[in-house]
Amino acid sequence: MSEEHRPDREFGFHTRSIHAGARPDPTTGARAIPIFQTTSYVFEDPESAAAYFNLQEYGNTYSRIMNPTVAAFEERLSNLEGGIGAVAFASGLAAQSSALFTLLAPGDHVVASAALYGGTVTQLKHLERKLSLDVTFVDPDRPQNWADAVREETKLLFGETIGNPGGNVLDIEVIANIAHDAGAPLLVDNTFATPWLCRPLDWGADIVVHSATKFLGGHGTSIGGAVVDAGEFDWSNGRFPIIAEPSPAYHGLAFHETFGTYGYLMKLRAETLRDLGGAMSPFNAFLFLQGIETLGLRMDRHVGNARTIAEWLSERDDVTQVRYPGLAGSKYGELVAKYLPRGAGAVFCFDLDGGREAGQDFIRGVRLFSHLANVGDAKSLIIHPASTTHRQLTDDELAAAGIGPGTIRLSIGLEDAQDLLWDLEQGFAQIG
Ligand SMILES: *Cc1c(COP(=O)(O)O)cnc(C)c1O
């Protein structure tokens, strides 16, 4: 939208979910955002080509670095999260590794929540060895644990809005203050909440990462991820020469000095995405844009169904525990009221009164729930960690991961809640 057409109005979330980042195609009039299925872009003349490659002008060069369909997705997500910009990636884990790669150097220290997504914990342990980092995992529920773990080399704090399997809700504002006292940014994985339920940047987080694979796409069709930057962190505080000082990887460009608040995002795109190459495909960006158009509507229904099912489960004698932070009496009640007033998401675990056998029987019994390793689909999903994702672990190791032999994880979809209850009833009947 050109400046003179920019309306003097703050649009609401649903309006922005549909319109942010996209406008009718100027050449064809196409109303939906076209899938720009192109690797590269013709330059007008040698001068503008040079200006693009020098980052003196912002223009399309090659779809590993930028693409108009992907750019629409980036702008929309950034708008919804309240950031100054975003960079999309091929997956949530590609987004995270790239976010870290851009700001960390060998010898740096990271404080991370021990309740992060399992794939993230594995990724951090791997990067720790490969990049000579040091990562301290802390129980995220006690802010003092974060403060105690911080030291001189700490360059990042990394948490998740809603963790799994415990349903831990992060005290974002408090942890952000601890990070800033240490001169480090706070990065939050907001995949389970989405910006409709929580906007971590509003509470002081500096960077948000997403697996778009989950609720943003919302239909279980595509893998993707993104990094959103609040543009608030001061990279010139003397602790981030990797961003503030001239970069040998980009002919001596000083990203922070040259691009100001956009320094981190520019380095993330022009260096990290260029060199590590985990770019989002334009077709997937198109599907994520479709998903985001209905994000708020879908999340409200996901949450409504999740609440109904969590309450129903919590009243059963054959269930020992329901770990949904949105249940009345949850130990995360106050944090949910503060950070997740619209609801505590739709992914949670419950524990069967019975061991591995009971868990597997329960899975055998259900027909509507799909037995698979994903979350955030319109379809309801179920998994028994002890016999699948965590099957190599002993009962003691399971307990350390917060998983019991009879723990079941649900991702509640958009079906009729009564049908989902009917289905779960069949799981209980199978246990006998
Ligand atoms: C799935 C997931 C990821 C990883 O995303 P991919 O798109 O699978 O790479 C990271 N964090 C959370 C919370 C997730 O659910």
Ligand as a Chemical Component Dictionary entry (heavy atoms), coordinates in Angstrom:
data_LIG
# 
_chem_comp.id                   LIG 
_chem_comp.type                 NON-POLYMER 
_chem_comp.pdbx_formal_charge   0 
_chem_comp.three_letter_code    LIG 
# 
loop_
_chem_comp_atom.comp_id 
_chem_comp_atom.atom_id 
_chem_comp_atom.alt_atom_id 
_chem_comp_atom.type_symbol 
_chem_comp_atom.charge 
_chem_comp_atom.model_Cartn_x 
_chem_comp_atom.model_Cartn_y 
_chem_comp_atom.model_Cartn_z 
_chem_comp_atom.pdbx_ordinal 
LIG C1 C1 C 0 7.438  -28.915 15.392 1  
LIG C2 C2 C 0 8.066  -27.971 16.312 2  
LIG C3 C3 C 0 9.333  -27.425 16.056 3  
LIG C4 C4 C 0 10.149 -27.834 14.854 4  
LIG O1 O1 O 0 9.535  -27.423 13.678 5  
LIG P1 P1 P 0 9.689  -28.221 12.270 6  
LIG O2 O2 O 0 8.859  -27.394 11.357 7  
LIG O3 O3 O 0 9.191  -29.617 12.488 8  
LIG O4 O4 O 0 11.141 -28.187 11.943 9  
LIG C5 C5 C 0 9.856  -26.505 16.944 10 
LIG N1 N1 N 0 9.165  -26.136 18.040 11 
LIG C6 C6 C 0 7.952  -26.624 18.323 12 
LIG C7 C7 C 0 7.242  -26.179 19.546 13 
LIG C8 C8 C 0 7.355  -27.553 17.472 14 
LIG O5 O5 O 0 6.147  -28.051 17.771 15 
# 
loop_
_chem_comp_bond.comp_id 
_chem_comp_bond.atom_id_1 
_chem_comp_bond.atom_id_2 
_chem_comp_bond.value_order 
_chem_comp_bond.pdbx_ordinal 
LIG C1 C2 SING 1  
LIG C2 C3 SING 2  
LIG C2 C8 DOUB 3  
LIG C3 C4 SING 4  
LIG C3 C5 DOUB 5  
LIG C4 O1 SING 6  
LIG O1 P1 SING 7  
LIG P1 O2 DOUB 8  
LIG P1 O3 SING 9  
LIG P1 O4 SING 10 
LIG C5 N1 SING 11 
LIG N1 C6 DOUB 12 
LIG C6 C7 SING 13 
LIG C6 C8 SING 14 
LIG C8 O5 SING 15 
# 
